[in-house]
Amino acid sequence: MDTIRHRTVIVTGASRGIGKAMAVAFGCEGAHVVVTARTTEAIEEVADRIRQGGSDALAVTADLSVEADIQRIADAALTGFGQIDILVNNAAIIHPPIDLVAFETDVWRRVVDVNLTAAALLIKAALPNMIENRYGKIINISSIGGRKGARGRSAYRVTKAGLISLTESVAAEVKEYGIDVNCICPGGVDTEGYREAFNNRGREDNPKLMQPEEIAQLGVFLASGHSTAITGTAIDAFGATNPLFE
């Protein structure tokens, strides 16, 4: 989509899963892509793949539970490409099923810090440049789990529900500056994080799971000029895992 070409996009959690698929998809559209995650080698591989496709990419190693690292991501994008046009808050901790009574406090706090607080702080870091340019697209990756609670999923689902509310709140604050803020709520997706959390083989065990690229294409649409009528919205992308089909 020509409206994305030469735009600068930040994708968090870009070393694998939905984040990696998002980063590659934006690169295919000609965007300047800033990929970030905790593992340097993994994001460098993603950045190299984007460069091999003919687009610019910058890898920034960061831990989203560390506030200084969050600001460093925004600073790196501004230094490397001069502006921030698109932000995809994708990074998340998917914890195994744990009842609240057994949830360790430190683990709870880390899930909230990475899944929700980091998203808010990175939006805050990116907004001054977006407001100055009177343009921006912010996409928060929530989950089908953000729509309803479930046993053993309290920390994860609380943060994903919070992302929906954060999306609506920020969208109301920044629309006057030409900035759109939306949220995607994927259903089951075959990612490394999903396989690890639920100790399974992904689509081999559950053929209903989506591929990460399906969510990435929705992200590209929301970041494009074709989505100007959509802001403050959480889009359910449940695929075959939609409860309607059960």
N, C-alpha and C positions, 0 to 999 in steps of 0.2 A: 504494500500500500504506500503510495507516494507521500502520504501525509506523515509517515514514520521515517522515511529516508532522511538521514543526517540528523535526526533527533537523538538526544542523549537519554539513555534509559539505564536505571539502576535496577538490578535484580538480586534480591537477597536469597540465600539458600540455593545458590546457583550451581553447586557442585554435582547435583544429582536430582532425579525425580522431576517434579513439575518445574522447579526453578531452572534446571538445566535446559529442559525443553523450551521454556519461555525465552531464555537467553539466546538459544540457537535460533528460535523463530524470529526474534527481533533482529538478529544479525542477518538472517535471510532477507529481511525487509530493508536492509541498508542502514540500520540504526547504529549509532556508537553505543556499545554495550559495556557497562561496568558490572562485572560479575563479582560477587562477594560470598564468602563462606569461611569456615574456620580452617579448612584444609588447603594449603597453598598449592600443592601438586595437582589436586583435583580441579581447582578453578583455573589454574594455568592451562590445563588441558582443554577446558571449555573455551577459554579465551583464544587459544591457538586454533581451535576448530572454527570459531567465528572469523578469525583473521584469514584462515585458509579459504573461507567463503567470500572474501573480498570486503569485509566490513572491519571497522576499528573495534578493538576490545581492550579493556583494562581490567586486570585482576587485582582485587584488594582483599587481603586476608584480614578477617575481623571476627571478633566474638561479640555477638549482639547482646550478650548480658553485661558488656562493659560499655558504659556511656561514652567514654572517650573514643572508642572504636567506631561508634555510630556516627559521630561527628566527622571522624576521619574519612569515612566512606563518602559523605557529601563533599568534603573538601577535595578529595581525590578526583571526584567527577568534575568539579568546577575547575580544578587545576588542569586536568587532562583534556577536557572538552569544552570548557567555558560556560557551560550551563547545565541545568537539570530539567529535562522536559517531561520525563516519564519515570515513575517510581513503582516498582512491583514489590510489595511486602509479602514475600513467600516463605521465608525461613520459619521453621517451627520444630518444636520437639514433640514427637508422638510417643507418649509413654505407654508401656504395657498396661493392661487392665489392673487397676489398683483401687480398692475401696478406700474412701476417704479416711476411715479410722486407721488405716495402715500407711497412709501417705506421709512420707518424710517431709518435714517442713522445708528443708533446703531444696528438695526436688520440686515441690510445689512452686516455690519462689522462682526457681530457674525457668520453669515452664511459663509462668506468667511474664517474667522478664523478657524472654526470647520471643514468645508468641504474640504478646500484646504490647508491653511497654516499649520494646524496641521499635515496633511499627510506628507507634505514636511519636517517639523521639526522632525517628528518621524522617517522618512527614514534617515534623517541626523544623528539622535541619534543611530540608529541601524547599520548604515553602517560601522563604524570603526571595530566592532566585525566581521561582515560579511567579510570585506576585509581581516582582519587578518586570518580568517579561509578559505578564498578563496571559500566561499560557501554562497549562500543566495537565497531566493525566496521572492520577494515583489509583493503583489497583491493589486492593488488599485480598489476599487469599485466605478465605475462611474455610468452611467445611459444611458438609451435611450435618456434622456434629454440632455446628453452631446453631442449628435450628431446634434442637431438642437434647435434653440431658439423657444420660444412660449410665447404668451401673459400671463402676470402675473407670469411667472416663471423665471424672469431674474436672480436673485441672485443664485438660485439653479442651473440653467442650465449653468451659467457662471462658477461656481465652478466645475461642472462635466465635462465641456469641458476642463477646466484647468487641471484636473486630467489626461486626456488623453495625453495632451502635456507634463505634468510632467513625466508620465510613459515613453514616448519616449525619453525624454531628459536624465533621470537618467539611463535608459537601455543602452544608448550609452556611458555613463560615467563609468559604472561598469562591463560591460561584460567581460573585461579582467581579472577580479577578480573571475570569475565563478559565478556571481550573475545575475539572470534573473528577469526582472521587467515587469509585465504585468498588464493589466487592464480588468475588466469585466464591460460590459455595460448592466445591466439587463433592460428588459422591465418592464411591470407592475407586481409587486409582492405583494401578500397579506400580508402586515406587519402592525403592529400597527401604525407606522409612516404614512403609506399611508392612512389608515383609518382615522386617526386624521386630516391629511392635507386636505383630500377631503371629510370629513364628510360623509363617507359611510360605508357599512358593508362588504367591501372586496369582496371575491368571491361570496357572496350571491347576491351582486349587479352586479358584473362583473365576470362571470365564466371564462373569458379568463385570469385572473390573475394567475401567477405562484405561487407555494409554495416556501418559502425561501430555503427549502432543495434542490431544483433543482439548485439554484445558488451555494449552499454550495458544491455540488458534483463537479461542475466545478472548484471551488477554490481548492479543494483537488487535482484534477488532475494537475492544474497549479503549485501546491506546490510539486508535486511528481517528481521522476526521469524520468517519462514518457513524460515530457513536455520540455525536453532539447532543442528541435528545435524551441521553441517559446519564444521570448523575444522582448520587445519593441512594443508589439501588444495590441490593444484593441479589445476584443472579444465581438461581439454583441450576447446577449442571450435574445432575445425578446420574445420567446415563441409564444403563440397565439396572443399576442399584437403587433406582427410584422406588420408594415404598409403595407407590401406586401399583407396581407390578408384582407385589408380594401376595 
